Amino acid sequence: MKQFNYVIVGSGSAGLTFALKAAEHGSVAIITKRSKSDSNTAWAQGGIACVTSDEDSMELHIQDTLVAGDGLCNEEVVRTILKEGPACIAELVSYGMHFDKRINEHGKDELDLGREGGHSKRRILHARDRTGFEIEETLITAVLNHPNISLLENQMAVDLITTEKLGGHDQPIRCVGLYVFDEKKEYVETIQADVIVLATGGCGKVYLYTTNPDIATGDGIAMAWRAGAAIANMEFMQFHPTCLYHPKVKSFLISEAVRGEGALLLNSSGERFMELYDSRKELAPRDVVARAIDAEMKKRGDECVYLDISSKPQVFLKQRFPKIYETCFRSGIDMAKEPIPVVPAAHYQCGGIKTDLHGRTSLPGLYAIGETACTGLHGANRLASNSLLEALVMAHRADADIKKQDHRQDPITLPSWHSGDAQDVDEGVVIHHNWDEIRRLMWDYMGIVRTNKRLQRAATRLKNLEIEIQDFYWNFKISADLLELRNLVTTATLMVRSAMSRKESRGLHYTRDYPEHNSEFCRDTIIVKT
Ligand code: SIN
């Protein structure tokens, strides 16, 4: 059995930032299920929303966040996170992060601020269209140089260990450790920790089409749920309006920053259509744009719409969006000359493990930060580029909170892992089939537009799949694929259950059966395992 003061699950911006802070006062392990930089952060193109310009104000950023959140943001959380953002970004810069600059009309260097939907001002700090990748690299370099941090790759957390699960202990309920599957050695290790921090990112892979990397399987949410922590607002999955539509390119995002630089959305007849749906047109909040695209595609029977930025010179596009330009070009699309085919795709989970403003979950000893957590910042719809900011601020806040309290636990012996060890020759095909079924049914029945009937269908099918997957889990030798599948079915079930309980439309949750707001439901959807 290994022991650390702090174990962090996930190596994106939230987990790495927390690790760097916590390593100043304890031993730290980062558990990551693939290689160290496999994270949602590394795929973030747009940037970090933060007030840095004299033409902007904190109050405007707060108001934009509240408007996007459609009545469900926690205003205290919004104010705190946005106000603490600049100091956290300054610290990131001190680790070596560079944001793009430009020379202004007075010949002075200033930050080159991007614009995205729902923002009333230009306020997105970015590093071309590779902001997340650059942040990830910067933080990983700092982590690798820290003597108190062990970065354990290809290790997948299986389940949290609580005093309740141990039984027979006359102790208050808390999280005391976790089981971790070593994917190379195919062996489950037990780790004891004073504090466990879940920073596992989102769950886009629950859908057939997503902008997320393959690791986004809702692991943290599913583990926290099984351990008894409260989960909130899982009905609010944000669909990004513009994912590249191409038979050979999977999950490639065309950043909202492209619309921020003037790109227009066109239907297959080359007509601009956003003005029919919202006066803010292409720069309306994401829920509005994604629904408009969905409606336009359905109305016309088209498979995609088009994003046209050919009004901008090639030299500008290559410089500002090198990754997007390159990827489109390799796929036979020159964005300087022709429109890019795009479709909406699952992008960001606004709900998650419910936490307070310190990152504490409802289970003592367990914290959650980043996309896996639901702090109340995003409400019913996240404002673009607020999430990297939240990840940094909440990592700082969680560390500050942990430092203030005495979490030290007496060493206890935790039981070793036991599982079935029968090998099933059909395992691969069954896992693949179930995975595919979940992703398709979620896309068809729990997508951008919902109905009672579709949600009920999703719930019934997920119930059967859950029974099948649980049986598989208990009776056969585990694998990373099986663990992910188990987490996916749990996360999908929580999403559908939350959606069924919200009998109104708000933010990202749109249902034809209740198309309007209902003030009775102007509250978080909180579910706890009974
Ligand atoms: C984008 O670049 O469009 C994504 C930014 C975000 O999701 O915040």
Boltz pocket constraint, residues with backbone or C-beta under 6 A from the ligand:
constraints:
  - pocket:
      binder: B
      contacts: [[A, 44], [A, 45], [A, 46], [A, 47], [A, 254], [A, 255], [A, 256], [A, 257], [A, 348], [A, 383], [A, 384], [A, 385], [A, 386], [A, 387]]
      max_distance: 6.0
